[in-house]
Amino acid sequence: MLKIAVVALGKIGLPLAVQFAGKGHQVVGVDVNEQVVQLVNAGREPFPGEDQLQEKLAASVADGTLRATTDYADAIPGADAVVLVVPLFVDDEARPDFGWMDAATRELARHLTPGTLVSFETTLPVGTTRTRWKPMLEEGSGLTEGQDFHLVFSPERVLTGRVFADLRKYPKLIGGLDAAGAERAREFYEAVLDFDDREDLARANGVWDLGSAEAAEMAKLAETTYRDVNIGLANEFARYAGDNGIDIYRVIEASNSQPYSHIHRPGIAVGGHCIPVYPRLYLWNDPQADIVRTARAVNAGMPDYAVGMLAGAHGSLAGQRVVVLGAAYRGGVKETAFSGVFATVRSLRDAGAEVTVHDPLYSDEELIQLGFTPYPWGQSVDAAIIQTDHADYRGLSAEDLPGVRTLVDGRNITDPDRWSTVTRRVIGLPASTANEA
C-alpha cells in the first residue's frame, strides 16, 4: 500500500485521488478551499456532473483510504508519491501565470521528504518541469532531485464528466528527468491505474515512457493544439461552404470516409480549460507557429461570426430581444471556462440587442453571478442563438420560444422541421438547407 498526496482537489484532482484510493492506497488530498475539504471528508462531491464520483468518493471516505486537508504538513511528509494538479492560467498574449502553481510547489517543497516521487499533471509549457519545478523543489526542500527525490511530468488526458472512463482508456504518458525517475513513475502509475485493452494502438495500453519530461510536456500540448487547429480548419471550411451553397457536414462526412482525413466539426465556439488554452502555452514556447496562431484566432472569432449570421438573417439587432441558449462550454457539463457564451453575449450587446441567457444546468442566481440576465423560460423573444449542445435543446421548436423570428443554431443540433416557421441558420449550411422561412 502506497501513501499518496494529491495537491488540488478540483475536477481532475479529486477523481484522481478517488481512483488511487479505490486501488487500496492511503490517499490524502490537499486543497486551499476549506469548504472543499469539508465536503470531501463528509463523502460528498463538491461539484456535480462527474460520472461515478459521488459513489466512489463516499466509499473511499467510508473505508478510510481517502481524506482531505488544507495542511501540506499533514499530507506531504513521508509520502511515496505526490501528484500535483493545480491550475495554470494563461492570458490572451500566451503568457502563463504560474502564481497558483508556484505557491503550491513552494509549500510542497517545504514539507518534502526523501524518497518521494513528485509528479506534475497540470499541462505545462515545454521545459517547465526541468527548469522551474526542479530548482524550486530543491531550493525549498534542501534535497537533490535524482538522489533524494524524483520529479516527473505526466499530463492528465481526461475530460470532466468521464474522468474514470478516460483514465482506463488512454495510455498514461510519463517523462522523467532521468531514467530512474521515469521507472519510479512507471511503477507508481501501474499501481494506481487500470487500462482497457486497445487493439487500435500500436503497442499495449498502459504507462508509456516518452523518454524525457520535455517530450511528455510537448505530447499534451501537441494533442490538444491539433484539435484546436483542426477545428479552426473546419470552421474556415464551414464559413466558405455556407457562403457558397455547400453543406459542409456532407463534405466532412465524405472526406472522413478516407482513412487519412479526420476533419472535426465546426461550431460557434471552442471552450473549456484545454483546447482554447494549451495552444497559447505552445505559442509561448514557439511564437513562430503561425498555423497555431491563425487557428486560435479563427476559433476565437466564431461567436462574432455567429452574431453576424444572426444580423444578416434577422436585420438590425438594435433593441431586439435575443436569448443565448447555453452558458456551459459544452453540452452536459456545468463549466463556463472560456465558454463562447461570453463573447457571444458581448457581441450581441455591442450590436444593441437586449440579451438574456438560459442554461438548464445553471440557476438564475448563478447566471447573474456570471454577468448575464437570465431568460425566463416562455418569455417572448425576437431571436435566439444556440451556444451549447445541451441535450435539452435538441428537441426545441419555435413554439418553445414565443415570438421568435430567427434562430442561429451554432451547434447544428436542432431539427429543421421544428423551426419551419422561422428563419433558421446553421454554421456551415447554406440558407436554403438551413431552413429559410
ZIFENVEN-V693875 format. One record per run of one state. SS is the DSSP state (hx for helix, st for strand, lp for the rest). FROM is the first residue (numbers start at 1). TO is the last residue. If there is no record, write none. Layout:
BEGIN
SS,FROM,TO + SS,FROM,TO
END
This chain:
BEGIN
lp,1,2 + st,3,7 + lp,8,12 + hx,13,22 + lp,23,25 + st,26,30 + lp,31,33 + hx,34,41 + lp,42,52 + hx,53,62 + lp,63,65 + st,66,69 + lp,70,71 + hx,72,75 + lp,76,80 + st,81,84 + lp,85,88 + st,89,90 + lp,91,95 + st,96,97 + lp,98,98 + hx,99,111 + lp,112,116 + st,117,120 + lp,121,127 + hx,128,141 + lp,142,144 + st,145,145 + lp,146,148 + st,149,153 + lp,154,162 + hx,163,169 + lp,170,171 + st,172,176 + lp,177,178 + hx,179,192 + lp,193,206 + st,207,209 + lp,210,212 + hx,213,243 + lp,244,247 + hx,248,255 + lp,256,274 + hx,275,285 + lp,286,289 + hx,290,300 + lp,301,301 + hx,302,314 + lp,315,320 + st,321,325 + lp,326,339 + hx,340,350 + lp,351,353 + st,354,358 + lp,359,363 + hx,364,369 + lp,370,373 + st,374,374 + lp,375,382 + st,383,386 + lp,387,390 + hx,391,394 + lp,395,397 + hx,398,400 + lp,401,405 + st,406,409 + lp,410,415 + hx,416,419 + lp,420,422 + st,423,426 + lp,427,430 + hx,431,434 + lp,435,437
END
